[in-house]
Amino acid sequence: MEENDISYIIRGAIFEVYNTLGPGLFESVYVAALCFELEQNGLQIKREVGLPAIYKSEKLDLGFRIDILVNNKVLIEVKSIESILNLHHKQVITYLKLSNLKLGLLVNFNCDNISDNIFRKVNNL
């Protein structure tokens, strides 16, 4: 399954979680619910995947974490905050570069309209 196919399933799962739970909960609740939905859709997920930074060929274990990694191809960064900042977009792009992944999704569940709060980020896709 390619990144775009996985992304389509992820978006459906995001809508299901949002429509069931609504806004205003902790990020950890949305991560758990989203992982459940993704697994129900036959996808393989990993939570809190460690991501080292490489600086001049030196591996720096700094504690960066991908919230959800789907089928080892798509990362999801989950937020439950008042508004997404430019910093959050940059975070996903940096995670894509550090992990050599091609596609990432940034989603903020603390919103009135989930459609406007799912952001697709690419790295050489």
PyMOL commands that set and color helices and strands:
alter all, ss='L'
color gray80, all
select helices_A, chain A and resi 3-21+27-40+86-99+114-117
alter helices_A, ss='H'
color red, helices_A
select strands_A, chain A and resi 45-55+58-70+74-79+103-108+118-122
alter strands_A, ss='S'
color yellow, strands_A
deselect
rebuild
show_as cartoon
